[in-house]
Amino acid sequence: MKKRWLIFFQLLLLFIPLQAIANVWSEMKTPYPVTNDQPDGEVLSVTKIGSLAIGSYANGCLAGADALPLEGEGYQVIRTSRNRYYGHPELISFVQEFAKQLNQSEGDGLLIGDISMPRGGTFTSGHASHQIGLDVDIWFRRAAQMQTLARRESPEELDVVNQGAFKLNDNWQEAHAEMIRLAALDPKVARIFVNPVIKQELCRRSLQVSLSGSTKSKEYSWLNKVRPWWGHSFHMHVRLHCPLGDSLCRNQQPPRPGSGCEDIGWWKRQLSGVKQPTDKTKKPEAKHVRVKPEQCAQLLK
């Protein structure tokens, strides 16, 4: 029976448009419970851990998710109608502890954006990742007081980048750099995605400290986790490592050793619109159809 269901699910992925498949996941309104007494033959009964990040960050699903309370010490969730505030318990714990840490030093509360849907899976819009409950968007705009749910549905973005000039604008503050640094210092964090202009500023600071001969230059080892990526000019995207013992979760390859600052020139060329020469003899690669791990079919029942 399990094999028949898997074959059906794979055929579904091949013949139904991606948008329709994504809607299947968004229709799952509650987390999939994981217990140790499931009937024999159920795929998820093979583990004794309380939740499962299944697959990879951009192709997977989530069982046993926790909902981040919409309000907590030092934070509030925005755009709650999207129902994207579910995550692996380790991610939920990270958000709560990180918010407390920043609230003690900065005062203003964090605005928490997308995490995952109740059972993870593919979004209809906005992200390719955020599928296994280990990604979270944390906005650069802070809130001095708790806002109403209605106001949180349409929060005002705080863009800190002048994209055309490839530099930060007047919205950038020292507090933003500290947010990124504190998150990167957490050993559970695997990567933090930010706009390339933000990475450039953090690299500039690191270089200044290094040239000064200060022993503090070694303190910038966390910069390796901060990766430039398209967009991400009004929020940082924090990604955790796969939880220990979760054999179904697939970690991303670790970043190359070093600060990653050597890549800034490449990003500047991409964002400035300078086209690079292309190899006209190279044949276009066929599009790869992603098939989710077989365990994800169980979560759609």
Backbone torsions as a table, in degrees:
resi	resn	phi	psi	omega
1	MET	NA	-43.1	-179.8
2	LYS	-61.8	-39.8	-178.6
3	LYS	-65.8	-40.6	178.9
4	ARG	-62.3	-42.1	-179.7
5	TRP	-64.5	-39.5	179.4
6	LEU	-63.5	-44.7	179.2
7	ILE	-60.8	-43.8	179.2
8	PHE	-61.2	-43.0	-177.9
9	PHE	-64.7	-40.2	179.4
10	GLN	-66.9	-39.8	175.9
11	LEU	-63.5	-36.9	178.2
12	LEU	-59.9	-42.5	-179.9
13	LEU	-65.3	-31.0	-176.7
14	LEU	-78.5	-33.4	-170.1
15	PHE	-110.3	-11.0	178.6
16	ILE	-103.2	137.1	-179.8
17	PRO	-55.3	150.3	-178.1
18	LEU	-56.3	-39.2	-178.7
19	GLN	-59.5	-39.0	-179.3
20	ALA	-68.8	-40.4	177.8
21	ILE	-62.6	-42.8	179.6
22	ALA	-58.8	-37.3	-179.9
23	ASN	-65.1	-28.7	176.6
24	VAL	-59.1	-43.1	-179.1
25	TRP	-71.8	-36.9	-179.9
26	SER	-71.5	-18.4	177.5
27	GLU	-79.3	-13.6	177.8
28	MET	-79.7	102.8	-170.5
29	LYS	-90.3	-11.2	-178.9
30	THR	-130.9	153.5	177.9
31	PRO	-64.2	155.1	174.8
32	TYR	-85.4	120.7	-177.2
33	PRO	-73.9	138.8	176.7
34	VAL	-115.9	120.5	178.5
35	THR	-129.2	168.1	-178.7
36	ASN	-93.4	-0.3	-177.1
37	ASP	-117.2	30.8	177.0
38	GLN	-69.5	153.1	-178.1
39	PRO	-58.5	151.3	176.2
40	ASP	-57.4	141.7	179.4
41	GLY	98.3	-19.0	177.3
42	GLU	-73.7	132.4	-173.6
43	VAL	-58.1	-40.2	-171.9
44	LEU	-81.8	0.1	-180.0
45	SER	-82.2	-1.9	-177.0
46	VAL	-78.3	-8.3	-177.6
47	THR	-119.6	156.0	178.7
48	LYS	-109.7	0.1	178.3
49	ILE	-79.3	159.0	-170.2
50	GLY	-78.2	-16.0	179.7
51	SER	-154.2	163.1	-173.8
52	LEU	-136.2	119.4	166.4
53	ALA	-91.0	110.0	-169.7
54	ILE	-105.6	122.6	177.1
55	GLY	91.6	-150.4	-177.1
56	SER	-109.0	169.1	-174.5
57	TYR	-58.7	-31.3	-177.4
58	ALA	-110.9	11.5	178.0
59	ASN	-161.6	81.9	-177.6
60	GLY	-170.9	-158.0	-178.7
61	CYS	-158.1	179.9	-172.1
62	LEU	-141.8	126.5	174.3
63	ALA	-112.4	149.5	177.3
64	GLY	67.3	33.8	-177.8
65	ALA	-70.6	153.2	170.5
66	ASP	-106.9	147.5	173.8
67	ALA	-90.7	132.3	172.9
68	LEU	-73.2	122.3	176.2
69	PRO	-51.5	139.7	-172.9
70	LEU	-65.8	-20.0	177.0
71	GLU	-138.9	142.1	178.8
72	GLY	-160.2	-179.6	-179.1
73	GLU	-63.4	113.2	175.6
74	GLY	83.9	9.8	179.8
75	TYR	-156.5	165.1	169.7
76	GLN	-150.9	144.7	-177.6
77	VAL	-87.5	135.8	178.6
78	ILE	-106.0	160.6	178.1
79	ARG	51.4	49.2	-174.4
80	THR	-65.6	-22.7	-179.5
81	SER	-64.9	-18.6	178.4
82	ARG	-72.4	-18.1	-179.9
83	ASN	60.9	41.5	-177.7
84	ARG	-115.8	35.5	-177.4
85	TYR	-113.0	31.0	177.5
86	TYR	-106.4	145.2	-179.5
87	GLY	-157.7	171.7	172.0
88	HIS	-61.3	142.3	-179.6
89	PRO	-51.3	-33.3	178.8
90	GLU	-67.7	-34.6	177.5
91	LEU	-71.0	-42.4	178.7
92	ILE	-60.7	-43.1	178.2
93	SER	-63.3	-40.7	178.8
94	PHE	-60.1	-47.1	-178.8
95	VAL	-59.8	-45.2	-177.2
96	GLN	-66.0	-42.7	-179.4
97	GLU	-70.8	-38.4	179.3
98	PHE	-64.4	-42.1	178.8
99	ALA	-62.8	-42.1	178.2
100	LYS	-62.1	-43.3	-179.0
101	GLN	-61.3	-45.8	-179.8
102	LEU	-71.1	-35.4	-178.1
103	ASN	-64.0	-32.8	179.7
104	GLN	-68.8	-32.1	-175.5
105	SER	-99.5	-30.5	-173.8
106	GLU	-108.2	-32.2	178.6
107	GLY	95.2	-59.5	-177.5
108	ASP	-68.6	145.9	-175.6
109	GLY	-83.2	155.9	177.9
110	LEU	-80.4	149.9	170.1
111	LEU	-104.9	116.8	-176.4
112	ILE	-98.2	121.7	179.4
113	GLY	-92.3	-139.4	-173.6
114	ASP	-67.3	138.5	168.2
115	ILE	-115.2	-92.1	174.7
116	SER	-146.2	170.5	173.2
117	MET	-82.2	171.0	-173.3
118	PRO	-54.1	-34.7	178.0
119	ARG	-118.7	23.5	-180.0
120	GLY	66.8	-144.6	177.4
121	GLY	85.0	-171.3	-171.0
122	THR	-82.9	131.6	175.0
123	PHE	-76.8	155.6	172.9
124	THR	-77.4	-22.3	-179.4
125	SER	-161.6	156.3	168.9
126	GLY	98.7	-36.5	-174.5
127	HIS	-146.5	147.7	166.1
128	ALA	-92.9	-30.4	-179.3
129	SER	-94.3	-145.7	-178.3
130	HIS	60.7	29.8	-173.0
131	GLN	-97.4	-16.6	-174.6
132	ILE	-122.9	16.8	172.6
133	GLY	78.5	18.9	-178.2
134	LEU	-119.9	11.8	177.2
135	ASP	-119.2	145.0	177.0
136	VAL	-148.1	138.5	174.2
137	ASP	-96.0	124.2	178.5
138	ILE	-117.5	119.5	-172.9
139	TRP	-75.9	151.5	175.3
140	PHE	-75.9	-29.4	175.0
141	ARG	-68.9	135.2	178.0
142	ARG	-110.6	163.3	-179.2
143	ALA	-120.8	124.8	-178.8
144	ALA	-73.9	-23.0	179.2
145	GLN	-145.9	165.1	-179.6
146	MET	-68.9	131.1	-179.9
147	GLN	-98.7	158.8	176.9
148	THR	-70.0	157.0	177.4
149	LEU	-59.3	-37.4	-179.8
150	ALA	-62.5	-43.2	-179.4
151	ARG	-69.7	-32.0	-179.5
152	ARG	-71.0	-15.1	178.4
153	GLU	-70.3	-26.8	-178.9
154	SER	-130.7	64.8	-177.9
155	PRO	-70.2	151.1	179.4
156	GLU	-86.6	125.1	-179.8
157	GLU	-73.5	149.9	175.0
158	LEU	-118.2	90.7	-179.7
159	ASP	-78.2	123.6	-175.6
160	VAL	-103.1	7.5	-172.8
161	VAL	-120.7	135.6	166.9
162	ASN	-95.1	94.3	-171.7
163	GLN	-62.5	-42.8	-177.1
164	GLY	-62.7	-38.9	-179.7
165	ALA	-89.3	-5.2	-177.3
166	PHE	51.8	53.9	176.1
167	LYS	-152.3	166.0	177.7
168	LEU	-75.1	152.4	176.4
169	ASN	-102.8	-171.3	-175.0
170	ASP	-71.1	-9.2	177.9
171	ASN	-75.7	-20.1	-178.4
172	TRP	-68.3	135.3	-179.7
173	GLN	-131.6	161.2	176.9
174	GLU	-58.9	-32.5	-179.4
175	ALA	-61.5	-30.5	179.9
176	HIS	-68.7	-42.1	177.1
177	ALA	-62.7	-38.3	179.9
178	GLU	-68.4	-37.1	175.3
179	MET	-56.4	-48.5	-177.7
180	ILE	-65.3	-44.0	-178.5
181	ARG	-61.7	-47.6	-178.1
182	LEU	-62.9	-39.4	178.7
183	ALA	-65.9	-42.2	-177.5
184	ALA	-67.0	-26.8	-180.0
185	LEU	-73.1	-16.2	-179.9
186	ASP	-72.6	124.3	-177.4
187	PRO	-63.4	-19.7	179.0
188	LYS	-75.5	-17.8	-176.2
189	VAL	-82.3	129.6	179.3
190	ALA	-94.9	-41.6	-177.5
191	ARG	-150.6	155.0	169.0
192	ILE	-132.3	118.9	-179.5
193	PHE	-93.3	128.6	177.8
194	VAL	-137.6	167.1	175.1
195	ASN	-62.1	144.2	179.6
196	PRO	-55.4	-30.4	179.1
197	VAL	-66.9	-36.5	177.1
198	ILE	-66.9	-43.7	177.1
199	LYS	-59.0	-41.0	179.0
200	GLN	-58.3	-42.9	179.8
201	GLU	-65.3	-41.7	179.5
202	LEU	-66.2	-35.4	176.5
203	CYS	-67.3	-39.2	178.4
204	ARG	-59.8	-43.6	179.0
205	ARG	-62.7	-43.1	-179.7
206	SER	-62.2	-41.7	-179.5
207	LEU	-65.6	-40.5	179.1
208	GLN	-59.8	-44.2	179.9
209	VAL	-65.1	-40.3	-179.2
210	SER	-65.5	-43.5	-178.8
211	LEU	-68.0	-24.7	179.7
212	SER	-74.9	-11.8	-179.1
213	GLY	79.9	9.9	-178.1
214	SER	-70.6	145.4	176.2
215	THR	-69.3	-11.3	-179.8
216	LYS	-71.7	-10.0	-178.3
217	SER	-58.9	-32.0	179.0
218	LYS	-68.9	-18.5	-178.3
219	GLU	-72.5	-7.7	179.7
220	TYR	-93.0	16.7	177.9
221	SER	-61.7	-24.7	178.6
222	TRP	-65.5	-17.1	-177.0
223	LEU	-62.5	-23.5	177.6
224	ASN	-59.0	-31.7	-178.9
225	LYS	-76.7	-20.1	-175.8
226	VAL	-86.1	111.8	-172.7
227	ARG	-113.5	132.0	177.0
228	PRO	-72.2	142.1	178.3
229	TRP	-154.7	159.8	-179.4
230	TRP	-55.7	145.6	179.8
231	GLY	70.2	-135.1	175.6
232	HIS	52.0	40.1	178.8
233	SER	-99.7	-7.9	176.0
234	PHE	-124.9	4.5	175.0
235	HIS	-155.8	161.4	169.8
236	MET	-108.4	144.6	-178.0
237	HIS	-108.2	110.2	-177.5
238	VAL	-98.1	132.1	179.7
239	ARG	-123.7	129.6	178.4
240	LEU	-92.4	157.4	170.6
241	HIS	-65.5	158.6	171.7
242	CYS	-60.5	140.8	179.0
243	PRO	-62.0	145.1	177.5
244	LEU	-61.5	135.6	177.9
245	GLY	87.0	-6.2	179.7
246	ASP	-92.9	91.8	-173.6
247	SER	-72.0	-13.5	-179.0
248	LEU	-87.5	-9.7	-178.6
249	CYS	-90.8	138.1	-177.5
250	ARG	-112.7	110.5	177.6
251	ASN	-68.0	150.0	171.5
252	GLN	-74.6	150.0	175.4
253	GLN	-56.6	135.9	-179.2
254	PRO	-64.9	152.8	177.1
255	PRO	-61.2	156.0	175.2
256	ARG	-59.7	149.9	176.7
257	PRO	-58.4	149.7	179.4
258	GLY	109.6	-179.7	-174.9
259	SER	-78.1	-23.6	-174.6
260	GLY	82.2	1.1	-177.3
261	CYS	-68.4	-21.4	-179.1
262	GLU	-68.0	-13.3	-179.0
263	ASP	-87.3	-8.0	-174.0
264	ILE	-61.1	-37.7	179.0
265	GLY	-59.5	-41.2	178.4
266	TRP	-61.9	-44.9	-179.9
267	TRP	-64.4	-37.6	-179.8
268	LYS	-63.0	-39.5	177.8
269	ARG	-66.0	-39.3	-179.9
270	GLN	-64.9	-44.7	-175.5
271	LEU	-79.0	-17.1	177.6
272	SER	-85.3	-7.5	177.9
273	GLY	86.6	7.2	178.6
274	VAL	-75.1	117.9	-177.3
275	LYS	-82.1	136.3	178.1
276	GLN	-92.8	149.3	178.2
277	PRO	-61.2	141.7	-178.4
278	THR	-115.0	154.1	177.5
279	ASP	-86.1	105.6	-175.8
280	LYS	-73.2	-14.6	179.9
281	THR	-84.3	-12.6	-178.2
282	LYS	-77.2	127.7	-180.0
283	LYS	-78.2	141.0	178.0
284	PRO	-63.4	139.7	-179.2
285	GLU	-77.7	143.3	178.6
286	ALA	-69.5	142.6	179.3
287	LYS	-68.5	132.9	-179.0
288	HIS	-91.2	126.3	177.6
289	VAL	-86.1	116.4	-179.1
290	ARG	-79.3	126.7	175.3
291	VAL	-110.0	125.4	-176.7
292	LYS	-69.4	157.8	175.2
293	PRO	-53.2	146.4	-174.9
294	GLU	-58.9	-28.7	-179.6
295	GLN	-64.1	-23.6	-178.2
296	CYS	-66.4	-26.9	178.2
297	ALA	-60.4	-35.7	179.3
298	GLN	-61.4	-33.3	-175.8
299	LEU	-73.7	-14.3	-179.6
300	LEU	-92.5	0.9	179.7
301	LYS	-78.2	NA	NA
